[in-house]
Amino acid sequence: QVQLVESGGGLVQPGGSLTLSCAASFSPNTMGWYRQGPGKQRELVAGITRDGSTNYASSVKGRFTISRDNAKNTVYLQMNSLKPEDTGVYYCNAAISLYSSWGQGTQVTVSS
Protein backbone atom coordinates (compact mmCIF):
# COMPACT_ATOMS: atom_id res chain seq x y z
CA GLN A 1 0.00 0.00 0.00
CA VAL A 2 1.32 3.41 -0.93
CA GLN A 3 1.07 6.27 1.48
CA LEU A 4 2.51 9.64 2.33
CA VAL A 5 2.90 10.93 5.86
CA GLU A 6 3.45 14.64 6.27
CA SER A 7 4.20 16.78 9.28
CA GLY A 8 5.50 20.17 10.35
CA GLY A 9 2.50 22.45 10.05
CA GLY A 10 1.46 24.89 12.71
CA LEU A 11 0.80 28.47 13.68
CA VAL A 12 3.43 31.11 12.98
CA GLN A 13 3.56 34.90 12.94
CA PRO A 14 4.21 36.83 9.73
CA GLY A 15 7.90 36.76 8.91
CA GLY A 16 8.38 33.46 10.68
CA SER A 17 9.48 30.09 9.36
CA LEU A 18 8.24 26.51 9.21
CA THR A 19 9.58 23.32 7.70
CA LEU A 20 7.27 20.65 6.31
CA SER A 21 8.28 17.02 5.82
CA CYS A 22 6.68 14.24 3.82
CA ALA A 23 7.81 10.62 3.79
CA ALA A 24 6.67 8.21 1.08
CA SER A 25 6.35 4.44 1.36
CA PHE A 26 7.69 4.08 -2.18
CA SER A 27 10.41 5.68 -4.28
CA PRO A 28 8.87 8.62 -6.17
CA ASN A 29 10.15 10.15 -9.38
CA THR A 30 8.58 13.51 -8.62
CA MET A 31 7.50 15.04 -5.33
CA GLY A 32 5.81 18.29 -4.60
CA TRP A 33 3.86 20.48 -2.26
CA TYR A 34 0.43 21.91 -2.97
CA ARG A 35 -1.71 24.16 -0.84
CA GLN A 36 -5.35 25.13 -0.63
CA GLY A 37 -6.35 28.34 1.09
CA PRO A 38 -9.90 29.19 2.19
CA GLY A 39 -12.13 29.55 -0.85
CA LYS A 40 -9.28 28.80 -3.24
CA GLN A 41 -8.31 26.01 -5.60
CA ARG A 42 -5.46 23.72 -4.73
CA GLU A 43 -2.29 25.09 -6.26
CA LEU A 44 1.24 23.89 -6.80
CA VAL A 45 3.69 25.51 -4.39
CA ALA A 46 6.88 23.70 -5.32
CA GLY A 47 7.96 20.54 -7.09
CA ILE A 48 11.14 18.53 -7.37
CA THR A 49 12.29 15.67 -9.59
CA ARG A 50 14.47 12.74 -8.62
CA ASP A 51 17.54 14.45 -10.06
CA GLY A 52 16.87 17.61 -8.08
CA SER A 53 15.28 19.90 -10.65
CA THR A 54 12.86 22.30 -8.95
CA ASN A 55 10.04 24.63 -9.78
CA TYR A 56 8.19 27.13 -7.63
CA ALA A 57 5.04 29.16 -7.71
CA SER A 58 5.87 32.80 -8.38
CA SER A 59 4.35 33.81 -5.05
CA VAL A 60 6.88 31.78 -3.05
CA LYS A 61 10.08 32.18 -5.07
CA GLY A 62 12.91 33.43 -2.92
CA ARG A 63 11.10 32.49 0.29
CA PHE A 64 10.50 28.73 0.06
CA THR A 65 12.98 25.96 -0.67
CA ILE A 66 12.05 22.42 -1.66
CA SER A 67 14.51 19.57 -1.20
CA ARG A 68 14.48 15.79 -1.01
CA ASP A 69 16.36 12.88 0.47
CA ASN A 70 16.06 10.03 -2.00
CA ALA A 71 17.46 7.48 0.45
CA LYS A 72 14.57 8.25 2.80
CA ASN A 73 11.95 8.93 0.10
CA THR A 74 11.31 12.20 1.87
CA VAL A 75 10.62 15.69 0.61
CA TYR A 76 10.93 18.89 2.61
CA LEU A 77 9.62 22.40 2.26
CA GLN A 78 11.50 25.13 4.10
CA MET A 79 9.25 28.16 4.35
CA ASN A 80 10.75 31.50 5.33
CA SER A 81 9.37 35.03 5.53
CA LEU A 82 5.86 33.66 5.82
CA LYS A 83 2.92 35.87 4.93
CA PRO A 84 -0.76 35.63 5.93
CA GLU A 85 -1.60 34.68 2.33
CA ASP A 86 0.51 31.55 2.77
CA THR A 87 -2.18 30.23 5.12
CA GLY A 88 -3.81 27.01 4.02
CA VAL A 89 -3.71 23.26 4.08
CA TYR A 90 -0.50 21.95 2.57
CA TYR A 91 -0.57 18.62 0.77
CA CYS A 92 2.35 16.47 -0.25
CA ASN A 93 2.24 14.65 -3.58
CA ALA A 94 4.51 11.92 -4.86
CA ALA A 95 4.38 10.17 -8.21
CA ILE A 96 5.90 7.65 -10.57
CA SER A 97 4.70 8.58 -14.04
CA LEU A 98 0.88 8.50 -13.80
CA TYR A 99 0.90 6.76 -10.41
CA SER A 100 0.32 9.43 -7.79
CA SER A 101 -0.37 9.60 -4.07
CA TRP A 102 -1.43 12.41 -1.75
CA GLY A 103 -0.61 13.10 1.86
CA GLN A 104 -3.25 13.78 4.47
CA GLY A 105 -2.65 17.51 4.57
CA THR A 106 -1.18 19.70 7.27
CA GLN A 107 -2.49 23.10 8.34
CA VAL A 108 -0.25 26.14 8.09
CA THR A 109 -1.61 29.31 9.64
CA VAL A 110 0.24 32.62 9.39
CA SER A 111 -1.29 35.20 11.67
CA SER A 112 -0.28 37.97 14.03
C-alpha positions in Angstrom: 0.0 0.0 0.0 1.3 3.4 -0.9 1.1 6.3 1.5 2.5 9.6 2.3 2.9 10.9 5.9 3.4 14.6 6.3 4.2 16.8 9.3 5.5 20.2 10.3 2.5 22.4 10.0 1.5 24.9 12.7 0.8 28.5 13.7 3.4 31.1 13.0 3.6 34.9 12.9 4.2 36.8 9.7 7.9 36.8 8.9 8.4 33.5 10.7 9.5 30.1 9.4 8.2 26.5 9.2 9.6 23.3 7.7 7.3 20.6 6.3 8.3 17.0 5.8 6.7 14.2 3.8 7.8 10.6 3.8 6.7 8.2 1.1 6.3 4.4 1.4 7.7 4.1 -2.2 10.4 5.7 -4.3 8.9 8.6 -6.2 10.2 10.1 -9.4 8.6 13.5 -8.6 7.5 15.0 -5.3 5.8 18.3 -4.6 3.9 20.5 -2.3 0.4 21.9 -3.0 -1.7 24.2 -0.8 -5.3 25.1 -0.6 -6.4 28.3 1.1 -9.9 29.2 2.2 -12.1 29.6 -0.8 -9.3 28.8 -3.2 -8.3 26.0 -5.6 -5.5 23.7 -4.7 -2.3 25.1 -6.3 1.2 23.9 -6.8 3.7 25.5 -4.4 6.9 23.7 -5.3 8.0 20.5 -7.1 11.1 18.5 -7.4 12.3 15.7 -9.6 14.5 12.7 -8.6 17.5 14.4 -10.1 16.9 17.6 -8.1 15.3 19.9 -10.6 12.9 22.3 -9.0 10.0 24.6 -9.8 8.2 27.1 -7.6 5.0 29.2 -7.7 5.9 32.8 -8.4 4.3 33.8 -5.1 6.9 31.8 -3.0 10.1 32.2 -5.1 12.9 33.4 -2.9 11.1 32.5 0.3 10.5 28.7 0.1 13.0 26.0 -0.7 12.1 22.4 -1.7 14.5 19.6 -1.2 14.5 15.8 -1.0 16.4 12.9 0.5 16.1 10.0 -2.0 17.5 7.5 0.5 14.6 8.3 2.8 11.9 8.9 0.1 11.3 12.2 1.9 10.6 15.7 0.6 10.9 18.9 2.6 9.6 22.4 2.3 11.5 25.1 4.1 9.2 28.2 4.3 10.8 31.5 5.3 9.4 35.0 5.5 5.9 33.7 5.8 2.9 35.9 4.9 -0.8 35.6 5.9 -1.6 34.7 2.3 0.5 31.5 2.8 -2.2 30.2 5.1 -3.8 27.0 4.0 -3.7 23.3 4.1 -0.5 21.9 2.6 -0.6 18.6 0.8 2.4 16.5 -0.3 2.2 14.6 -3.6 4.5 11.9 -4.9 4.4 10.2 -8.2 5.9 7.7 -10.6 4.7 8.6 -14.0 0.9 8.5 -13.8 0.9 6.8 -10.4 0.3 9.4 -7.8 -0.4 9.6 -4.1 -1.4 12.4 -1.8 -0.6 13.1 1.9 -3.3 13.8 4.5 -2.6 17.5 4.6 -1.2 19.7 7.3 -2.5 23.1 8.3 -0.2 26.1 8.1 -1.6 29.3 9.6 0.2 32.6 9.4 -1.3 35.2 11.7 -0.3 38.0 14.0 
